[in-house]
């Protein structure tokens, strides 16, 4: 098969022939129809993000495809089924705290690294091998536009995991810290699809704040940030026009921890704060939240990396039902031979609802 290979950090991806993957017990082989290209993929391949990939490696963060081969443990999946291949792979020998690798992308700890050595390659290829439990059946309609589904599932499932972790309920007010970014804007759309009463959207990008307000109407409450922590907290609280039940932080690695703190401390007594962003990963001040404020207000602060397995089923249902409308998404596709062009395009078009997708079967 043909695949895009990262031969070393800092080098362009190389499209070349590699052996077809072979499934063992408990695994599938899937023909990849579409795979999302993250806006920060160039930073990963260039080495700036210092992800624990081990070249040579076929990268990729999941994809939509058709099952080619099923293992003996598959009782419902069949060859020819259309599936979403979830990038988040969990070890099977510890149900309480499984090791995790993001197949073809990243990993956590030595256990995750061991998983990554076994399931080394991702979705920028004609075929990929995935654990049986990572293939999620898709409705037939997804076959009409697999690129749009791959783009959506590669993005929305992440903030969905955070909203589930924070137990967002219909009618509640959510504040999305990092609302003008790729993941943050997706969290806004998703929260509204889940029935949020209001979504406060702080940010410095005025055109994007206006876009969110225009697209979603009065349930979205934009706030233009100034960088003054006290003033910004006051403005966010006022925009909610009532208590803020939950805050989800999706700020990128370059954002200051003060921005996360300003947003987090708007939450009401007994409120919830979910941390999913990259603040502090590139250095800078660590997040400092006042102990008395957390304790006396009974605040729940939770970190969430990626999402539980059930989130895949939930997000597929939200899209299939039309509750999460993918119509306004701008999706640009590239064939496999144009993979480096796709990486550059994704970096330049990483704003709200801009998606870049690789279609390996189109060359």
C-alpha positions in Angstrom: 0.0 0.0 0.0 1.0 3.7 -0.3 1.4 5.8 2.8 2.7 9.1 4.0 5.7 8.5 6.2 7.4 10.8 8.7 11.1 9.7 8.3 12.5 12.3 10.8 11.3 15.4 12.6 11.7 18.5 10.5 11.5 16.6 7.2 8.5 16.7 4.8 6.4 13.5 4.8 7.4 11.0 2.2 4.8 9.2 0.2 6.0 5.6 -0.6 5.1 2.0 -0.7 5.0 0.2 2.6 3.8 -3.3 3.5 0.1 -3.8 4.0 -0.8 -4.1 7.7 -1.9 -7.6 9.0 -4.4 -7.9 11.7 -3.9 -10.2 14.6 -6.4 -11.4 17.1 -8.6 -8.6 18.4 -7.8 -6.3 15.4 -9.3 -4.9 12.2 -7.8 -3.8 8.9 -9.6 -0.8 7.5 -9.3 0.9 4.1 -8.9 4.5 4.9 -11.3 6.8 3.0 -10.7 10.1 4.9 -8.4 11.3 7.8 -8.4 14.7 9.4 -5.3 16.8 9.3 -4.9 18.8 12.6 -4.0 22.5 12.3 -1.0 21.9 14.5 0.2 18.8 12.5 3.1 20.8 11.1 4.3 21.6 14.6 4.2 17.9 15.5 6.1 16.8 12.3 8.6 19.7 12.7 9.4 18.6 16.3 8.2 21.8 18.0 5.6 20.0 20.1 8.0 17.2 21.0 5.4 14.4 20.6 6.7 11.0 21.4 6.4 9.7 17.9 9.2 7.3 16.8 10.1 7.8 13.1 9.8 6.2 10.6 6.0 6.3 11.3 2.8 6.8 9.4 1.0 9.5 11.3 -2.7 10.3 11.5 -5.4 10.9 14.1 -8.0 8.4 13.2 -10.2 8.2 10.1 -13.3 7.0 8.4 -13.0 3.8 6.3 -14.4 0.4 5.3 -13.5 -2.8 7.1 -11.3 -5.1 5.0 -10.6 -7.8 7.5 -12.1 -8.7 10.9 -10.5 -10.8 13.6 -12.1 -13.8 15.3 -13.4 -11.8 18.2 -15.6 -9.5 16.1 -19.2 -10.5 16.5 -21.0 -7.7 14.7 -18.5 -6.0 12.4 -18.2 -7.4 8.9 -16.0 -6.7 5.9 -17.4 -3.8 4.0 -18.8 -2.0 7.0 -18.2 1.8 7.2 -16.5 2.7 10.5 -14.9 5.5 12.4 -11.5 4.5 13.6 -10.9 6.1 17.0 -7.3 7.2 17.5 -7.4 6.7 21.3 -6.2 3.2 22.0 -6.4 1.8 25.6 -4.6 -1.2 27.1 -6.8 -4.2 27.8 -5.1 -5.4 30.9 -6.1 -2.7 33.4 -9.7 -1.7 33.4 -9.2 0.9 36.2 -6.2 3.0 34.8 -5.5 1.8 31.3 -2.4 3.0 29.4 -3.2 5.1 26.5 -1.7 5.8 23.1 -3.0 8.0 20.3 -2.3 5.7 17.4 0.1 7.3 15.0 0.2 10.5 17.0 1.2 10.5 20.7 1.3 8.5 23.9 1.3 8.7 27.7 4.0 7.1 29.8 6.0 3.9 29.3 2.8 1.8 29.0 1.5 4.1 26.3 4.8 3.9 24.5 4.6 0.1 24.5 1.2 0.3 22.9 2.6 2.8 20.4 5.3 0.3 19.4 2.6 -2.3 18.7 0.1 -0.1 16.9 2.8 2.2 15.4 1.1 3.6 12.3 -1.9 5.9 11.9 -4.3 6.8 9.2 -2.3 8.7 6.5 -2.3 5.5 4.4 -4.4 3.3 2.2 -4.9 0.8 5.0 -4.6 0.9 8.8 -4.7 -1.7 11.6 -6.8 -0.9 14.6 -8.1 -2.7 17.7 -11.5 -4.2 17.1 -13.1 -2.0 19.8 -11.8 1.1 18.0 -13.9 0.6 15.0 -17.3 2.3 15.4 -20.1 1.6 12.9 -21.3 4.7 11.0 -24.7 5.3 9.3 -24.9 4.7 5.6 -25.2 8.5 5.1 -21.7 9.0 6.2 -20.5 7.1 3.1 -21.8 10.0 1.0 -19.3 12.4 2.5 -16.7 10.5 4.5 -14.4 13.6 4.6 -16.9 15.7 6.4 -17.5 12.9 8.9 -13.8 12.3 9.5 -13.2 15.9 10.0 -16.0 16.3 12.5 -15.3 13.1 14.5 -11.6 14.0 14.6 -12.4 17.3 16.3 -15.8 17.2 18.1 -15.1 14.0 20.1 -12.4 15.8 22.1 -14.5 18.6 23.6 -17.4 16.2 23.9 -15.3 14.2 26.3 -14.8 17.3 28.3 -18.5 18.2 28.4 -19.3 14.7 29.5 -16.6 14.9 32.2 -18.2 18.1 33.5 -21.7 16.6 33.2 -23.1 19.5 31.2 -26.9 19.5 31.5 -29.5 21.0 29.3 -30.3 24.6 30.2 -27.0 25.2 32.0 -24.6 28.1 31.3 -21.2 27.1 30.0 -18.1 29.2 29.5 -15.6 28.1 26.9 -12.1 29.3 27.6 -10.4 29.4 24.2 -13.8 29.7 22.3 -12.2 31.3 19.2 -9.9 28.4 18.5 -10.5 25.3 16.5 -11.4 23.1 19.4 -13.0 25.9 21.4 -15.4 26.9 18.7 -16.3 23.2 18.2 -17.1 23.1 21.9 -19.5 26.0 21.5 -21.4 24.3 18.7 -21.5 21.0 20.6 -22.7 22.5 23.9 -25.6 24.2 22.1 -26.4 20.9 20.3 -26.5 19.3 23.8 -29.0 21.8 25.0 -26.9 24.4 26.9 -29.0 27.5 27.7 -26.1 30.0 27.3 -22.5 29.7 26.2 -20.1 32.5 27.2 -17.4 32.8 24.5 -14.4 34.9 25.6 -11.6 35.7 23.2 -9.4 38.3 21.5 -10.4 37.6 17.9 -13.3 39.9 17.3 -14.3 38.6 13.9 -14.5 35.0 15.3 -16.6 36.2 18.3 -18.9 37.9 15.8 -19.1 34.7 13.7 -20.1 32.6 16.7 -22.8 35.1 17.7 -24.1 35.4 14.1 -24.2 31.6 13.6 -25.7 30.6 16.9 -27.8 33.6 18.0 -28.5 35.0 21.4 -27.6 31.9 23.4 -24.0 32.8 22.6 -22.5 35.6 24.8 -19.2 36.9 23.3 -16.7 38.7 25.5 -13.7 40.6 24.1 -10.8 39.9 26.4 -8.3 42.7 27.4 -5.6 40.7 29.2 -6.5 42.3 32.5 -7.4 39.3 34.6 -9.8 41.1 37.0 -11.5 43.1 34.3 -11.9 40.0 32.1 -13.4 38.0 34.9 -15.9 40.8 35.6 -16.8 41.0 31.9 -17.3 37.2 31.5 -19.5 37.0 34.6 -21.6 39.9 33.4 -22.1 38.4 30.0 -23.5 35.2 31.5 -26.4 37.2 32.9 -26.7 34.6 35.7 -24.6 31.9 37.3 -22.0 30.1 35.2 -22.4 26.4 35.9 -19.4 25.0 34.1 -16.1 26.2 32.5 -14.2 24.2 30.0 -10.7 25.3 29.1 -9.4 24.5 25.6 -6.6 27.1 25.4 -3.5 26.2 23.3 0.0 25.6 24.7 1.1 29.2 24.1 -1.7 30.8 26.2 -0.9 32.2 29.6 -2.2 30.5 32.7 -3.7 33.7 33.8 -6.3 33.4 31.0 -7.3 30.0 32.3 -7.5 31.2 35.8 -9.6 34.3 34.9 -12.1 32.0 33.2 -12.1 29.3 35.8 -12.9 31.6 38.6 -16.1 32.8 37.0 -17.8 29.5 37.9 -20.6 29.5 40.5 -20.5 27.9 43.9 -20.7 24.1 43.4 -19.6 24.7 39.8 -17.3 22.6 37.7 -14.1 23.4 35.8 -12.7 21.0 33.2 -9.2 21.4 32.0 -8.5 20.0 28.5 -6.1 22.6 26.9 -2.3 22.8 26.5 -1.5 25.6 29.0 2.0 25.1 30.5 3.1 22.5 28.0 5.6 24.9 26.4 6.8 26.4 29.7 5.5 29.5 31.5 3.7 29.8 34.7 1.8 26.9 36.1 -2.0 27.3 36.8 -2.5 28.6 40.3 -6.1 28.5 41.7 -6.7 29.8 45.3 -7.2 26.9 47.7 -9.7 28.9 49.9 -11.8 29.7 46.8 -11.9 26.1 45.7 -12.7 24.8 49.2 -15.2 27.4 50.4 -17.2 27.3 47.1 -17.1 23.5 46.8 -15.6 23.8 43.3 -14.9 20.7 41.2 -11.7 20.9 39.1 -11.1 18.1 36.8 -8.5 17.3 34.1 -9.7 15.3 31.0 -7.4 13.9 28.4 -9.3 12.9 25.3 -12.6 11.1 26.1 -14.2 7.8 27.2 -15.0 5.1 24.6 -18.7 5.8 24.8 -18.1 9.4 23.6 -17.6 8.0 20.1 -21.1 6.5 20.1 -22.6 9.7 21.5 -21.0 12.0 19.0 -22.0 9.8 16.0 -25.6 9.9 17.2 -25.5 13.7 17.6 -24.3 14.1 14.0 -26.6 11.4 12.6 -29.6 12.9 14.2 -28.9 16.4 12.9 -28.6 17.9 16.4 -25.0 18.8 15.5 -25.2 20.3 12.1 -22.1 19.8 9.9 -23.5 21.8 7.0 -21.7 25.0 7.7 -18.3 23.3 8.0 -15.7 24.2 5.4 -14.0 21.0 4.4 -10.9 21.0 2.0 -9.7 17.6 0.8 -6.2 16.6 -0.4 -5.1 13.3 -2.0 -2.2 11.4 -0.5 0.4 12.8 -2.9 -0.5 16.3 -1.6 0.0 15.4 2.1 2.6 18.1 2.7 0.4 20.7 1.0 -2.5 19.5 3.2 -0.3 20.0 6.4 0.5 23.6 5.3 -3.1 24.3 4.4 -4.3 23.1 7.8 -1.9 25.4 9.6 -3.1 28.4 7.6 -6.8 27.5 8.0 -7.1 26.4 11.6 -9.9 28.7 12.5 -13.5 27.8 13.5 -15.2 25.2 11.4 -12.3 25.1 8.9 -11.4 21.4 8.3 -8.6 19.8 6.3 -8.9 16.2 5.3 -6.6 13.7 3.6 -8.3 11.2 1.2 -5.7 8.4 0.8 -7.6 6.5 -1.9 -7.5 9.6 -4.3 -3.7 9.5 -4.7 
